[in-house]
């Protein structure tokens, strides 16, 4: 296969070890070639514009500019861009955000050795891929009422260890209003207290620290 016919890949990840690992997996494949690497979202946007890869492998947690924002920015100027998210986060809410931003696939880094090459070929062929366990979580929570932006801002502050009084002051609310929002959050997440709410929201990727 000539180089012109190979799947041209761009890897975007802050960690050099991960980028090296991906390069090692791709190197023996006759139908693929790694054309570039980036360490953060800002570099990724520039590299994408310069290289125009067939498939971009994108981490979500990066400095300067995160993966979701980077996907949105790339897709805004290149709607047909094919992007595979590579992440350690199994949360259904984060997966949904990535897919809505324009990702074509959502792959856990723990399964790269087994699934990366097949996922690249699936996406290059114009199809989508989400691991069964994450697809199941998305389906389980699909009918649930999402947290509002106000509830998210309160829950994020709870996760940062702030008391109701401080949250109320920062958001120009009364403490009773904050408590009412927290009750709604507990109900939507099917939990009983602050600790459970934060733990569940972090696991599902609804908030991050």
PADOGU-444984 format. One record per residue: residue number from 1; residue in one letter; x, y, z of N, C-alpha, C in turn. Coordinates in nm, 2 decimals. Example, Ala and Ser with C-alpha at 12.3 -4.5 7.8 and 13.67 -1.06 7.14 Angstrom:
BEGIN
1;a;1.32;-0.57;0.78;1.23;-0.45;0.78;1.32;-0.33;0.78
2;s;1.28;-0.22;0.71;1.37;-0.11;0.71;1.29;0.00;0.79
This chain:
BEGIN
1;x;0.08;-0.12;0.00;0.00;0.00;0.00;0.09;0.13;0.00
2;x;0.06;0.22;-0.09;0.14;0.34;-0.10;0.10;0.43;0.02
3;x;0.19;0.52;0.05;0.17;0.62;0.16;0.05;0.70;0.14
4;x;0.02;0.73;0.01;-0.10;0.82;-0.02;-0.23;0.75;0.01
5;x;-0.23;0.61;0.02;-0.35;0.54;0.05;-0.37;0.50;0.19
6;x;-0.27;0.53;0.28;-0.27;0.49;0.42;-0.36;0.59;0.50
7;x;-0.41;0.54;0.61;-0.49;0.63;0.70;-0.39;0.72;0.77
8;x;-0.40;0.85;0.76;-0.31;0.94;0.82;-0.36;0.99;0.95
9;x;-0.28;0.97;1.06;-0.32;0.99;1.19;-0.25;1.10;1.27
10;x;-0.33;1.17;1.35;-0.27;1.27;1.44;-0.30;1.23;1.58
11;x;-0.20;1.23;1.67;-0.22;1.19;1.81;-0.21;1.31;1.89
12;x;-0.31;1.33;1.98;-0.32;1.45;2.07;-0.33;1.40;2.22
13;x;-0.22;1.41;2.29;-0.22;1.37;2.43;-0.11;1.44;2.50
14;x;-0.13;1.48;2.63;-0.03;1.55;2.70;0.09;1.46;2.75
15;x;0.06;1.33;2.76;0.16;1.24;2.81;0.24;1.17;2.70
16;x;0.37;1.19;2.70;0.46;1.14;2.60;0.46;0.99;2.60
17;x;0.45;0.92;2.71;0.44;0.78;2.72;0.32;0.72;2.64
18;x;0.21;0.79;2.65;0.09;0.74;2.58;0.11;0.76;2.43
19;x;0.16;0.88;2.39;0.19;0.91;2.25;0.28;0.80;2.19
20;x;0.39;0.77;2.27;0.49;0.67;2.22;0.42;0.53;2.21
21;x;0.33;0.50;2.30;0.26;0.37;2.30;0.17;0.36;2.18
22;x;0.10;0.47;2.14;0.02;0.47;2.03;0.10;0.46;1.90
23;x;0.21;0.53;1.90;0.30;0.52;1.78;0.35;0.38;1.76
24;x;0.38;0.31;1.87;0.43;0.17;1.86;0.32;0.07;1.81
25;x;0.20;0.10;1.85;0.09;0.02;1.80;0.06;0.04;1.65
26;x;0.08;0.16;1.61;0.05;0.20;1.47;0.16;0.16;1.37
27;x;0.28;0.17;1.42;0.40;0.15;1.33;0.39;0.03;1.24
28;x;0.36;-0.09;1.29;0.36;-0.21;1.21;0.25;-0.22;1.11
29;x;0.15;-0.13;1.12;0.03;-0.15;1.03;0.05;-0.09;0.89
30;x;0.03;-0.17;0.79;0.06;-0.13;0.65;-0.03;-0.02;0.60
31;x;-0.15;-0.01;0.66;-0.26;0.08;0.61;-0.27;0.21;0.69
32;x;-0.17;0.23;0.79;-0.17;0.35;0.87;-0.04;0.42;0.88
33;x;-0.04;0.55;0.90;0.08;0.62;0.92;0.06;0.74;1.02
34;x;0.14;0.75;1.11;0.13;0.86;1.21;0.20;0.99;1.15
35;x;0.12;1.09;1.12;0.17;1.21;1.06;0.21;1.32;1.15
36;x;0.16;1.32;1.28;0.19;1.43;1.37;0.14;1.40;1.51
37;x;0.19;1.48;1.60;0.16;1.47;1.75;0.14;1.61;1.80
38;x;0.05;1.61;1.90;0.03;1.74;1.98;0.01;1.71;2.12
39;x;0.05;1.81;2.21;0.05;1.78;2.35;-0.07;1.85;2.42
40;x;-0.14;1.94;2.35;-0.25;2.01;2.41;-0.35;2.05;2.30
41;x;-0.46;2.11;2.34;-0.57;2.14;2.24;-0.52;2.25;2.14
42;x;-0.45;2.35;2.19;-0.41;2.46;2.10;-0.32;2.40;2.00
43;x;-0.22;2.32;2.04;-0.13;2.26;1.94;-0.21;2.17;1.84
44;x;-0.31;2.10;1.89;-0.39;2.01;1.81;-0.46;2.08;1.70
45;x;-0.52;2.20;1.73;-0.59;2.27;1.63;-0.50;2.31;1.52
46;x;-0.38;2.36;1.56;-0.28;2.41;1.46;-0.23;2.29;1.37
47;x;-0.21;2.17;1.44;-0.16;2.06;1.37;-0.26;2.00;1.28
48;x;-0.39;2.01;1.32;-0.50;1.96;1.23;-0.50;2.04;1.10
49;x;-0.50;2.17;1.12;-0.51;2.26;1.00;-0.39;2.24;0.91
50;x;-0.27;2.22;0.97;-0.15;2.20;0.88;-0.14;2.06;0.82
51;x;-0.19;1.96;0.89;-0.17;1.82;0.84;-0.29;1.76;0.78
52;x;-0.41;1.80;0.82;-0.54;1.75;0.77;-0.54;1.60;0.78
53;x;-0.52;1.54;0.89;-0.52;1.39;0.91;-0.66;1.33;0.88
54;x;-0.66;1.21;0.84;-0.78;1.13;0.82;-0.85;1.11;0.95
55;x;-0.78;1.07;1.05;-0.83;1.04;1.18;-0.75;1.11;1.29
56;x;-0.81;1.18;1.39;-0.74;1.24;1.50;-0.77;1.16;1.63
57;x;-0.67;1.12;1.70;-0.68;1.05;1.83;-0.67;1.16;1.94
58;x;-0.78;1.18;2.02;-0.78;1.30;2.10;-0.81;1.26;2.25
59;x;-0.71;1.31;2.34;-0.73;1.30;2.48;-0.83;1.41;2.52
60;x;-0.89;1.39;2.64;-0.99;1.49;2.69;-0.93;1.59;2.79
61;x;-0.85;1.53;2.88;-0.79;1.61;2.99;-0.65;1.66;2.95
62;x;-0.65;1.79;2.91;-0.52;1.85;2.86;-0.51;1.99;2.91
63;x;-0.38;2.04;2.93;-0.37;2.18;2.97;-0.40;2.27;2.85
64;x;-0.41;2.40;2.88;-0.43;2.51;2.78;-0.57;2.50;2.72
65;x;-0.60;2.39;2.66;-0.74;2.38;2.60;-0.77;2.23;2.60
66;x;-0.89;2.20;2.66;-0.93;2.06;2.68;-0.98;2.00;2.55
67;x;-1.00;1.86;2.56;-1.04;1.79;2.45;-1.18;1.83;2.39
68;x;-1.28;1.85;2.47;-1.41;1.88;2.42;-1.41;2.01;2.34
69;x;-1.35;2.11;2.40;-1.34;2.24;2.33;-1.26;2.23;2.20
70;x;-1.15;2.15;2.20;-1.07;2.13;2.08;-1.15;2.06;1.97
71;x;-1.23;1.95;2.01;-1.31;1.89;1.91;-1.41;1.98;1.85
72;x;-1.48;2.06;1.93;-1.57;2.16;1.88;-1.51;2.26;1.78
73;x;-1.39;2.30;1.82;-1.32;2.40;1.74;-1.28;2.34;1.60
74;x;-1.23;2.22;1.60;-1.19;2.15;1.48;-1.31;2.13;1.39
75;x;-1.42;2.08;1.45;-1.54;2.04;1.38;-1.61;2.17;1.32
76;x;-1.58;2.28;1.38;-1.65;2.40;1.34;-1.59;2.44;1.20
77;x;-1.47;2.41;1.18;-1.40;2.45;1.05;-1.39;2.33;0.95
78;x;-1.40;2.21;1.01;-1.39;2.09;0.93;-1.50;1.99;0.98
79;x;-1.62;2.01;0.94;-1.73;1.93;0.99;-1.72;1.78;0.96
80;x;-1.64;1.74;0.86;-1.62;1.60;0.83;-1.50;1.54;0.91
81;x;-1.44;1.61;1.00;-1.32;1.56;1.07;-1.36;1.44;1.15
82;x;-1.28;1.34;1.15;-1.31;1.21;1.22;-1.22;1.21;1.34
83;x;-1.28;1.21;1.46;-1.20;1.22;1.58;-1.24;1.11;1.68
84;x;-1.14;1.04;1.73;-1.15;0.93;1.82;-1.11;0.98;1.96
85;x;-1.20;0.98;2.06;-1.16;1.02;2.19;-1.09;0.91;2.26
86;x;-0.97;0.93;2.32;-0.90;0.84;2.40;-0.90;0.89;2.54
87;x;-0.95;0.82;2.64;-0.97;0.87;2.77;-0.96;0.76;2.88
88;x;-0.93;0.80;3.00;-0.94;0.71;3.11;-1.08;0.71;3.18
89;x;-1.16;0.80;3.14;-1.29;0.83;3.21;-1.40;0.75;3.14
90;x;-1.47;0.66;3.22;-1.58;0.58;3.17;-1.71;0.64;3.18
91;x;-1.72;0.76;3.24;-1.85;0.82;3.26;-1.94;0.85;3.14
92;x;-2.06;0.81;3.16;-2.16;0.83;3.04;-2.18;0.97;3.01
93;x;-2.18;1.06;3.11;-2.21;1.20;3.08;-2.10;1.26;3.00
94;x;-1.97;1.23;3.03;-1.86;1.28;2.95;-1.86;1.22;2.81
95;x;-1.89;1.10;2.80;-1.90;1.04;2.66;-2.00;1.11;2.58
96;x;-2.12;1.14;2.64;-2.22;1.21;2.56;-2.18;1.35;2.52
97;x;-2.11;1.42;2.61;-2.06;1.55;2.57;-1.96;1.54;2.46
98;x;-1.87;1.44;2.46;-1.77;1.42;2.36;-1.84;1.39;2.22
99;x;-1.94;1.31;2.22;-2.01;1.27;2.10;-2.09;1.39;2.05
100;x;-2.15;1.46;2.14;-2.22;1.58;2.09;-2.13;1.69;2.03
101;x;-2.01;1.69;2.09;-1.91;1.79;2.04;-1.86;1.75;1.90
102;x;-1.88;1.62;1.86;-1.84;1.58;1.72;-1.75;1.46;1.72
103;x;-1.72;1.40;1.83;-1.63;1.28;1.83;-1.71;1.17;1.76
104;x;-1.63;1.09;1.68;-1.69;0.97;1.61;-1.68;0.84;1.70
105;x;-1.59;0.84;1.79;-1.57;0.72;1.87;-1.52;0.76;2.01
106;x;-1.54;0.68;2.11;-1.50;0.70;2.25;-1.44;0.58;2.30
107;x;-1.31;0.58;2.32;-1.23;0.46;2.35;-1.15;0.48;2.48
108;x;-1.16;0.38;2.57;-1.08;0.39;2.70;-0.94;0.35;2.67
109;x;-0.85;0.43;2.74;-0.71;0.40;2.72;-0.67;0.26;2.76
110;x;-0.74;0.21;2.86;-0.71;0.07;2.91;-0.73;-0.03;2.80
111;x;-0.80;0.00;2.70;-0.83;-0.10;2.59;-0.76;-0.07;2.46
112;x;-0.67;0.02;2.46;-0.60;0.07;2.34;-0.54;-0.05;2.26
113;x;-0.47;-0.14;2.33;-0.39;-0.24;2.27;-0.49;-0.34;2.19
114;x;-0.61;-0.36;2.25;-0.70;-0.45;2.19;-0.79;-0.38;2.08
115;x;-0.83;-0.26;2.10;-0.93;-0.20;2.02;-0.89;-0.08;1.94
116;x;-0.77;-0.02;1.96;-0.74;0.10;1.89;-0.74;0.08;1.73
117;x;-0.67;-0.02;1.68;-0.66;-0.03;1.54;-0.80;-0.05;1.47
118;x;-0.88;-0.14;1.53;-1.01;-0.16;1.48;-1.10;-0.04;1.48
119;x;-1.08;0.04;1.59;-1.16;0.16;1.60;-1.12;0.26;1.50
120;x;-0.99;0.28;1.47;-0.94;0.37;1.37;-1.00;0.33;1.23
121;x;-1.00;0.20;1.20;-1.05;0.16;1.07;-1.21;0.18;1.06
122;x;-1.28;0.16;1.17;-1.42;0.18;1.17;-1.45;0.33;1.15
123;x;-1.38;0.42;1.22;-1.41;0.56;1.20;-1.37;0.61;1.06
124;x;-1.26;0.56;1.01;-1.21;0.60;0.88;-1.31;0.56;0.77
125;x;-1.38;0.45;0.80;-1.48;0.40;0.71;-1.62;0.48;0.72
126;x;-1.62;0.58;0.81;-1.74;0.66;0.82;-1.84;0.61;0.93
127;x;-1.80;0.52;1.01;-1.89;0.47;1.11;-1.85;0.52;1.25
128;x;-1.93;0.49;1.35;-1.91;0.53;1.49;-1.88;0.41;1.58
129;x;-1.81;0.44;1.69;-1.78;0.33;1.78;-1.78;0.38;1.93
130;x;-1.86;0.31;2.01;-1.86;0.33;2.15;-1.86;0.19;2.22
131;x;-1.77;0.17;2.31;-1.76;0.04;2.38;-1.90;0.00;2.44
132;x;-1.93;-0.13;2.44;-2.06;-0.17;2.49;-2.09;-0.13;2.63
133;x;-1.99;-0.13;2.72;-2.02;-0.09;2.86;-2.06;0.05;2.87
134;x;-1.99;0.14;2.79;-2.03;0.28;2.80;-2.16;0.31;2.73
135;x;-2.19;0.24;2.62;-2.31;0.25;2.55;-2.43;0.21;2.64
136;x;-2.41;0.11;2.72;-2.51;0.07;2.82;-2.53;0.17;2.92
137;x;-2.43;0.24;2.98;-2.44;0.34;3.07;-2.52;0.46;3.01
138;x;-2.49;0.50;2.89;-2.56;0.61;2.82;-2.70;0.57;2.81
139;x;-2.74;0.45;2.78;-2.88;0.41;2.76;-2.95;0.41;2.90
140;x;-2.88;0.37;3.00;-2.94;0.36;3.13;-2.99;0.50;3.18
141;x;-2.90;0.60;3.15;-2.93;0.74;3.20;-2.99;0.83;3.10
142;x;-3.02;0.78;2.98;-3.07;0.87;2.87;-3.20;0.94;2.90
143;x;-3.29;0.88;2.98;-3.42;0.93;3.01;-3.42;1.03;3.13
144;x;-3.30;1.03;3.20;-3.30;1.11;3.32;-3.29;1.26;3.29
145;x;-3.35;1.34;3.38;-3.35;1.48;3.36;-3.21;1.54;3.40
146;x;-3.14;1.61;3.30;-3.00;1.66;3.33;-3.00;1.77;3.43
147;x;-2.89;1.78;3.50;-2.87;1.90;3.59;-2.87;2.03;3.51
148;x;-2.93;2.13;3.57;-2.93;2.26;3.51;-2.79;2.33;3.53
149;x;-2.76;2.43;3.45;-2.64;2.50;3.47;-2.61;2.55;3.61
150;x;-2.72;2.60;3.67;-2.71;2.64;3.81;-2.68;2.53;3.90
151;x;-2.74;2.41;3.88;-2.72;2.30;3.97;-2.57;2.25;3.95
152;x;-2.53;2.25;3.82;-2.39;2.21;3.80;-2.29;2.30;3.87
153;x;-2.32;2.43;3.87;-2.22;2.53;3.93;-2.22;2.51;4.08
154;x;-2.34;2.47;4.14;-2.34;2.44;4.28;-2.27;2.31;4.31
155;x;-2.30;2.21;4.23;-2.23;2.08;4.26;-2.08;2.09;4.24
156;x;-2.04;2.17;4.15;-1.89;2.18;4.13;-1.83;2.24;4.25
157;x;-1.90;2.34;4.31;-1.85;2.41;4.43;-1.85;2.31;4.55
158;x;-1.95;2.23;4.56;-1.96;2.13;4.66;-1.84;2.03;4.65
159;x;-1.81;1.99;4.53;-1.70;1.90;4.50;-1.56;1.97;4.54
160;x;-1.56;2.10;4.54;-1.44;2.17;4.58;-1.43;2.20;4.73
161;x;-1.53;2.14;4.80;-1.53;2.15;4.95;-1.59;2.27;5.01
162;x;-1.66;2.35;4.93;-1.72;2.47;4.98;-1.85;2.45;5.05
163;x;-1.87;2.52;5.16;-2.00;2.50;5.24;-2.11;2.58;5.17
164;x;-2.23;2.55;5.21;-2.35;2.62;5.15;-2.34;2.77;5.16
165;x;-2.30;2.82;5.28;-2.29;2.96;5.30;-2.20;3.03;5.20
166;x;-2.08;2.97;5.17;-1.99;3.02;5.07;-2.04;3.01;4.93
167;x;-2.11;2.90;4.90;-2.17;2.88;4.77;-2.27;2.99;4.75
168;x;-2.35;3.01;4.85;-2.46;3.11;4.84;-2.40;3.25;4.81
169;x;-2.29;3.28;4.88;-2.23;3.41;4.87;-2.17;3.43;4.72
170;x;-2.10;3.32;4.68;-2.04;3.33;4.55;-2.14;3.34;4.43
171;x;-2.26;3.28;4.45;-2.36;3.28;4.34;-2.47;3.38;4.37
172;x;-2.45;3.46;4.47;-2.56;3.56;4.50;-2.69;3.50;4.53
173;x;-2.69;3.39;4.60;-2.82;3.32;4.64;-2.83;3.32;4.79
174;x;-2.95;3.28;4.83;-2.97;3.25;4.97;-2.93;3.11;5.00
175;x;-2.90;3.08;5.13;-2.86;2.95;5.17;-2.98;2.85;5.14
176;x;-3.10;2.90;5.17;-3.22;2.81;5.14;-3.23;2.78;5.00
177;x;-3.20;2.87;4.91;-3.20;2.84;4.76;-3.10;2.74;4.73
178;x;-2.98;2.75;4.78;-2.87;2.65;4.76;-2.92;2.51;4.81
179;x;-2.98;2.51;4.93;-3.03;2.38;4.98;-3.14;2.32;4.89
180;x;-3.22;2.41;4.84;-3.33;2.36;4.75;-3.27;2.30;4.62
181;x;-3.17;2.36;4.57;-3.10;2.31;4.45;-3.03;2.18;4.48
182;x;-2.97;2.17;4.60;-2.90;2.04;4.64;-3.01;1.93;4.65
183;x;-3.12;1.96;4.70;-3.23;1.85;4.70;-3.26;1.80;4.56
184;x;-3.27;1.90;4.47;-3.30;1.86;4.33;-3.19;1.78;4.27
185;x;-3.06;1.82;4.30;-2.95;1.74;4.26;-2.95;1.60;4.31
186;x;-2.98;1.58;4.44;-2.98;1.45;4.50;-3.09;1.36;4.43
187;x;-3.20;1.43;4.40;-3.31;1.35;4.34;-3.27;1.31;4.20
188;x;-3.21;1.40;4.12;-3.18;1.37;3.98;-3.07;1.26;3.98
189;x;-2.98;1.26;4.07;-2.87;1.17;4.07;-2.90;1.04;4.15
190;x;-3.01;1.04;4.21;-3.06;0.93;4.29;-2.96;0.90;4.40
191;x;-2.92;1.00;4.48;-2.83;0.99;4.59;-2.89;1.05;4.72
192;x;-2.83;1.04;4.83;-2.88;1.09;4.96;-2.81;1.20;5.02
193;x;-2.69;1.23;4.98;-2.61;1.34;5.05;-2.51;1.39;4.95
194;x;-2.43;1.49;5.01;-2.33;1.56;4.93;-2.22;1.47;4.88
195;x;-2.17;1.39;4.97;-2.06;1.30;4.93;-2.10;1.21;4.82
196;x;-2.22;1.15;4.83;-2.27;1.06;4.72;-2.29;1.14;4.59
197;x;-2.34;1.26;4.60;-2.36;1.34;4.48;-2.23;1.37;4.41
198;x;-2.13;1.41;4.49;-2.00;1.44;4.42;-1.94;1.31;4.37
199;x;-1.94;1.20;4.44;-1.88;1.08;4.39;-1.95;1.03;4.26
200;x;-2.08;1.04;4.26;-2.15;0.99;4.14;-2.13;1.09;4.02
201;x;-2.13;1.22;4.05;-2.11;1.31;3.94;-1.97;1.30;3.88
202;x;-1.87;1.28;3.97;-1.73;1.26;3.92;-1.72;1.13;3.84
203;x;-1.78;1.02;3.89;-1.77;0.89;3.82;-1.83;0.90;3.68
204;x;-1.94;0.97;3.67;-2.01;0.98;3.54;-1.96;1.09;3.45
205;x;-1.87;1.17;3.50;-1.81;1.28;3.42;-1.90;1.40;3.41
206;x;-1.99;1.41;3.50;-2.08;1.53;3.50;-2.01;1.65;3.54
207;x;-1.92;1.64;3.64;-1.82;1.74;3.68;-1.68;1.69;3.68
208;x;-1.58;1.77;3.70;-1.45;1.73;3.71;-1.37;1.81;3.81
209;x;-1.26;1.76;3.86;-1.18;1.83;3.96;-1.04;1.85;3.90
